[in-house]
Amino acid sequence: MTDFLSVFSESDPSNVSTSVTLLVLLTVLSLAPSILILMTSFARIVIVLSFTRTALATNQMPPNQVIVGLALFLTFFIMAPTFQQVNDQAIQPLFDEEIGLEEAYERAALPFKEFMAKHTRQKDLQLFMEYNEAEYPETIEDIPLTMLVPAFALSEIKTAFQMGFMIFIPFLVIDMVVASTLMSMGMMMLPPVMISLPFKILLFILVDGWYLVMKSLLQSF
């Protein structure tokens, strides 16, 4: 413990730089889950995939681990240009001691601001701006993250629910047709889900459903 604290008391610039780098890495790692969920495409993807599974009524198929894992890798694929910008403009210059910590933070925030502003509805952003009685920003750089992040999350949730609703419609039609058929045959004690589930899976396979869902998610960004 003493050796660790002594690093911060050294006057050697290299030791100080190492200490700052360590603190930055620990801070980023501690905030990584929140950054991943609220400042990237992860929320929309995982909600849409969950809606798809619910619409199919396959209970835990695919499992939660598969859905979250697929959402993570799809998020990394979509956010790759943004992550690359952050690395080139902020992280590498900071590690090379070309810029300070405060400037690195500002440079790292800009690519995320540009991505979030692109997918944030003006109505949602205005809600938080008016609540804080703040003037509407002239540029993306002027938008505080404290207002942009919740506005972006709200917009993402609405978009995900809109996509989920469109996914539900064909499966709802199948449920209604099966339920009506069973009632007309007098088989009211037979759960319609038992009959409609195979038809849902068959329809999803025939139209290559997972491909269409992935394509829709990628095109939505």
C-alpha positions as a Markdown table, in Angstrom:
| # | Residue | x | y | z |
|---|---|---|---|---|
| 1 | Met | 0.0 | 0.0 | 0.0 |
| 2 | Thr | 2.9 | 2.3 | 0.9 |
| 3 | Asp | 4.5 | 1.7 | -2.5 |
| 4 | Phe | 1.3 | 2.4 | -4.3 |
| 5 | Leu | 0.8 | 5.8 | -2.5 |
| 6 | Ser | 4.4 | 6.7 | -2.9 |
| 7 | Val | 3.9 | 6.8 | -6.7 |
| 8 | Phe | 1.7 | 9.9 | -6.2 |
| 9 | Ser | 4.3 | 11.7 | -4.1 |
| 10 | Glu | 7.1 | 11.3 | -6.5 |
| 11 | Ser | 8.2 | 14.4 | -8.4 |
| 12 | Asp | 9.3 | 12.4 | -11.4 |
| 13 | Pro | 7.1 | 13.4 | -14.4 |
| 14 | Ser | 7.1 | 9.8 | -15.7 |
| 15 | Asn | 5.7 | 8.5 | -12.4 |
| 16 | Val | 3.0 | 11.2 | -12.4 |
| 17 | Ser | 2.1 | 10.4 | -15.9 |
| 18 | Thr | 1.7 | 6.7 | -15.1 |
| 19 | Ser | -0.4 | 7.5 | -12.1 |
| 20 | Val | -2.7 | 9.7 | -14.1 |
| 21 | Thr | -3.0 | 7.0 | -16.8 |
| 22 | Leu | -3.9 | 4.5 | -14.1 |
| 23 | Leu | -6.6 | 6.7 | -12.6 |
| 24 | Val | -8.1 | 7.3 | -16.1 |
| 25 | Leu | -8.2 | 3.6 | -16.9 |
| 26 | Leu | -9.8 | 2.8 | -13.5 |
| 27 | Thr | -12.4 | 5.6 | -14.0 |
| 28 | Val | -13.3 | 4.4 | -17.5 |
| 29 | Leu | -13.6 | 0.8 | -16.4 |
| 30 | Ser | -15.9 | 1.8 | -13.5 |
| 31 | Leu | -18.1 | 3.8 | -15.9 |
| 32 | Ala | -17.9 | 1.3 | -18.8 |
| 33 | Pro | -21.3 | -0.4 | -18.2 |
| 34 | Ser | -23.2 | 2.9 | -18.0 |
| 35 | Ile | -21.3 | 4.2 | -21.1 |
| 36 | Leu | -22.1 | 1.1 | -23.0 |
| 37 | Ile | -25.8 | 1.0 | -22.1 |
| 38 | Leu | -26.7 | 4.7 | -22.3 |
| 39 | Met | -24.3 | 6.2 | -24.9 |
| 40 | Thr | -24.2 | 3.6 | -27.6 |
| 41 | Ser | -26.6 | 1.5 | -29.7 |
| 42 | Phe | -26.8 | -1.3 | -27.1 |
| 43 | Ala | -30.1 | -0.3 | -25.6 |
| 44 | Arg | -32.0 | -0.3 | -28.9 |
| 45 | Ile | -30.5 | -3.5 | -30.0 |
| 46 | Val | -31.1 | -5.5 | -26.8 |
| 47 | Ile | -34.7 | -4.2 | -26.5 |
| 48 | Val | -35.6 | -5.1 | -30.1 |
| 49 | Leu | -34.0 | -8.6 | -29.7 |
| 50 | Ser | -36.0 | -9.1 | -26.5 |
| 51 | Phe | -39.2 | -8.0 | -28.3 |
| 52 | Thr | -38.5 | -10.5 | -31.0 |
| 53 | Arg | -38.1 | -13.4 | -28.6 |
| 54 | Thr | -41.3 | -12.3 | -26.7 |
| 55 | Ala | -43.3 | -12.1 | -30.0 |
| 56 | Leu | -42.2 | -15.6 | -30.9 |
| 57 | Ala | -43.3 | -16.8 | -27.4 |
| 58 | Thr | -40.3 | -19.2 | -27.2 |
| 59 | Asn | -39.8 | -18.3 | -23.5 |
| 60 | Gln | -36.0 | -18.4 | -23.0 |
| 61 | Met | -35.0 | -19.3 | -26.5 |
| 62 | Pro | -32.6 | -17.8 | -27.4 |
| 63 | Pro | -31.2 | -17.5 | -23.9 |
| 64 | Asn | -30.5 | -14.1 | -22.3 |
| 65 | Gln | -26.7 | -14.8 | -22.6 |
| 66 | Val | -27.1 | -15.2 | -26.4 |
| 67 | Ile | -29.2 | -12.0 | -26.8 |
| 68 | Val | -26.9 | -9.9 | -24.6 |
| 69 | Gly | -23.8 | -11.3 | -26.4 |
| 70 | Leu | -25.2 | -10.7 | -29.8 |
| 71 | Ala | -26.2 | -7.1 | -28.8 |
| 72 | Leu | -22.7 | -6.5 | -27.5 |
| 73 | Phe | -20.9 | -7.6 | -30.6 |
| 74 | Leu | -23.4 | -5.7 | -32.8 |
| 75 | Thr | -22.9 | -2.6 | -30.7 |
| 76 | Phe | -19.1 | -2.9 | -31.1 |
| 77 | Phe | -19.6 | -3.3 | -34.9 |
| 78 | Ile | -21.9 | -0.2 | -35.1 |
| 79 | Met | -19.9 | 1.9 | -32.8 |
| 80 | Ala | -16.5 | 1.0 | -34.3 |
| 81 | Pro | -16.0 | 4.3 | -36.1 |
| 82 | Thr | -16.9 | 6.3 | -33.0 |
| 83 | Phe | -14.6 | 4.2 | -30.8 |
| 84 | Gln | -11.8 | 4.6 | -33.4 |
| 85 | Gln | -12.3 | 8.4 | -33.3 |
| 86 | Val | -12.0 | 8.5 | -29.5 |
| 87 | Asn | -8.9 | 6.4 | -29.6 |
| 88 | Asp | -7.2 | 8.5 | -32.3 |
| 89 | Gln | -8.3 | 11.9 | -31.0 |
| 90 | Ala | -8.2 | 11.4 | -27.2 |
| 91 | Ile | -6.7 | 8.2 | -25.8 |
| 92 | Gln | -3.5 | 7.9 | -27.9 |
| 93 | Pro | -2.6 | 11.6 | -27.6 |
| 94 | Leu | -3.2 | 11.4 | -23.8 |
| 95 | Phe | -0.9 | 8.3 | -23.5 |
| 96 | Asp | 1.7 | 10.1 | -25.6 |
| 97 | Glu | 1.5 | 13.1 | -23.3 |
| 98 | Glu | 0.6 | 15.4 | -26.1 |
| 99 | Ile | -2.6 | 16.6 | -24.4 |
| 100 | Gly | -3.8 | 17.0 | -20.8 |
| 101 | Leu | -6.6 | 15.0 | -19.1 |
| 102 | Glu | -9.2 | 17.7 | -19.4 |
| 103 | Glu | -8.6 | 18.2 | -23.2 |
| 104 | Ala | -8.7 | 14.4 | -23.6 |
| 105 | Tyr | -12.1 | 14.3 | -22.0 |
| 106 | Glu | -13.4 | 17.0 | -24.3 |
| 107 | Arg | -12.0 | 15.2 | -27.4 |
| 108 | Ala | -13.4 | 11.8 | -26.3 |
| 109 | Ala | -16.9 | 13.3 | -25.6 |
| 110 | Leu | -17.3 | 14.9 | -29.0 |
| 111 | Pro | -17.6 | 11.7 | -31.1 |
| 112 | Phe | -20.1 | 10.3 | -28.7 |
| 113 | Lys | -22.0 | 13.6 | -28.8 |
| 114 | Glu | -22.1 | 13.5 | -32.6 |
| 115 | Phe | -23.4 | 9.9 | -32.5 |
| 116 | Met | -26.1 | 10.6 | -29.9 |
| 117 | Ala | -27.2 | 13.9 | -31.4 |
| 118 | Lys | -27.8 | 12.2 | -34.7 |
| 119 | His | -30.2 | 9.7 | -33.1 |
| 120 | Thr | -31.8 | 12.0 | -30.5 |
| 121 | Arg | -35.2 | 13.6 | -31.1 |
| 122 | Gln | -35.3 | 17.4 | -30.7 |
| 123 | Lys | -38.4 | 17.0 | -28.5 |
| 124 | Asp | -36.6 | 14.8 | -26.0 |
| 125 | Leu | -33.5 | 17.1 | -25.8 |
| 126 | Gln | -35.8 | 20.1 | -25.4 |
| 127 | Leu | -37.5 | 18.4 | -22.5 |
| 128 | Phe | -34.3 | 18.3 | -20.5 |
| 129 | Met | -33.1 | 21.7 | -21.7 |
| 130 | Glu | -36.4 | 23.4 | -20.6 |
| 131 | Tyr | -36.3 | 21.6 | -17.2 |
| 132 | Asn | -32.8 | 22.9 | -16.6 |
| 133 | Glu | -33.8 | 26.3 | -17.9 |
| 134 | Ala | -30.8 | 26.2 | -20.2 |
| 135 | Glu | -30.5 | 28.0 | -23.6 |
| 136 | Tyr | -30.7 | 25.8 | -26.6 |
| 137 | Pro | -27.1 | 25.1 | -27.8 |
| 138 | Glu | -25.9 | 26.4 | -31.1 |
| 139 | Thr | -23.5 | 23.5 | -31.8 |
| 140 | Ile | -23.3 | 19.8 | -30.8 |
| 141 | Glu | -20.2 | 20.6 | -28.7 |
| 142 | Asp | -22.3 | 23.0 | -26.5 |
| 143 | Ile | -24.7 | 20.3 | -25.5 |
| 144 | Pro | -23.9 | 19.0 | -22.0 |
| 145 | Leu | -23.7 | 15.3 | -21.6 |
| 146 | Thr | -25.9 | 15.5 | -18.5 |
| 147 | Met | -28.8 | 16.5 | -20.9 |
| 148 | Leu | -27.8 | 14.7 | -24.1 |
| 149 | Val | -27.4 | 11.2 | -22.5 |
| 150 | Pro | -30.9 | 10.9 | -21.0 |
| 151 | Ala | -32.5 | 12.5 | -24.1 |
| 152 | Phe | -30.6 | 10.0 | -26.3 |
| 153 | Ala | -31.7 | 7.1 | -24.0 |
| 154 | Leu | -35.3 | 8.2 | -24.2 |
| 155 | Ser | -35.2 | 8.4 | -28.0 |
| 156 | Glu | -33.6 | 5.0 | -28.2 |
| 157 | Ile | -36.3 | 3.4 | -26.1 |
| 158 | Lys | -39.1 | 4.9 | -28.2 |
| 159 | Thr | -37.4 | 3.8 | -31.4 |
| 160 | Ala | -36.9 | 0.3 | -30.0 |
| 161 | Phe | -40.5 | 0.0 | -29.0 |
| 162 | Gln | -41.7 | 1.2 | -32.4 |
| 163 | Met | -39.6 | -1.5 | -34.0 |
| 164 | Gly | -40.8 | -4.1 | -31.5 |
| 165 | Phe | -44.4 | -3.2 | -32.3 |
| 166 | Met | -43.8 | -3.8 | -36.0 |
| 167 | Ile | -42.2 | -7.2 | -35.2 |
| 168 | Phe | -45.3 | -8.2 | -33.1 |
| 169 | Ile | -47.9 | -7.6 | -35.8 |
| 170 | Pro | -47.4 | -10.7 | -38.0 |
| 171 | Phe | -47.2 | -13.0 | -34.9 |
| 172 | Leu | -50.3 | -11.4 | -33.4 |
| 173 | Val | -52.2 | -12.2 | -36.7 |
| 174 | Ile | -51.1 | -15.8 | -36.4 |
| 175 | Asp | -52.4 | -16.0 | -32.8 |
| 176 | Met | -55.7 | -14.5 | -33.7 |
| 177 | Val | -56.2 | -16.9 | -36.6 |
| 178 | Val | -55.3 | -19.9 | -34.5 |
| 179 | Ala | -57.5 | -18.8 | -31.6 |
| 180 | Ser | -60.5 | -18.1 | -34.0 |
| 181 | Thr | -60.0 | -21.6 | -35.6 |
| 182 | Leu | -59.9 | -23.4 | -32.3 |
| 183 | Met | -63.0 | -21.6 | -31.1 |
| 184 | Ser | -64.9 | -22.4 | -34.3 |
| 185 | Met | -63.9 | -26.1 | -33.8 |
| 186 | Gly | -65.1 | -26.0 | -30.2 |
| 187 | Met | -61.6 | -26.7 | -28.8 |
| 188 | Met | -61.7 | -23.8 | -26.3 |
| 189 | Met | -59.8 | -25.8 | -23.7 |
| 190 | Leu | -56.7 | -26.2 | -25.9 |
| 191 | Pro | -54.2 | -23.3 | -25.4 |
| 192 | Pro | -53.8 | -21.4 | -28.7 |
| 193 | Val | -50.1 | -20.9 | -27.9 |
| 194 | Met | -49.4 | -24.6 | -28.3 |
| 195 | Ile | -50.8 | -24.6 | -31.8 |
| 196 | Ser | -49.5 | -21.2 | -33.0 |
| 197 | Leu | -45.9 | -21.6 | -31.8 |
| 198 | Pro | -44.9 | -24.0 | -34.5 |
| 199 | Phe | -46.4 | -21.7 | -37.2 |
| 200 | Lys | -44.6 | -18.7 | -35.7 |
| 201 | Ile | -41.3 | -20.5 | -35.8 |
| 202 | Leu | -42.0 | -21.8 | -39.4 |
| 203 | Leu | -42.9 | -18.3 | -40.6 |
| 204 | Phe | -39.8 | -16.8 | -38.9 |
| 205 | Ile | -37.6 | -19.4 | -40.6 |
| 206 | Leu | -39.2 | -19.0 | -44.0 |
| 207 | Val | -38.7 | -15.2 | -44.1 |
| 208 | Asp | -35.2 | -15.5 | -42.6 |
| 209 | Gly | -36.4 | -13.5 | -39.6 |
| 210 | Trp | -33.1 | -13.0 | -37.7 |
| 211 | Tyr | -31.5 | -11.7 | -40.9 |
| 212 | Leu | -34.3 | -9.2 | -41.3 |
| 213 | Val | -34.1 | -8.1 | -37.7 |
| 214 | Met | -30.3 | -7.6 | -37.9 |
| 215 | Lys | -30.7 | -5.8 | -41.2 |
| 216 | Ser | -33.3 | -3.4 | -39.8 |
| 217 | Leu | -31.2 | -2.7 | -36.7 |
| 218 | Leu | -28.1 | -1.9 | -38.8 |
| 219 | Gln | -30.1 | 0.3 | -41.2 |
| 220 | Ser | -31.7 | 2.2 | -38.3 |
| 221 | Phe | -28.2 | 3.6 | -37.5 |
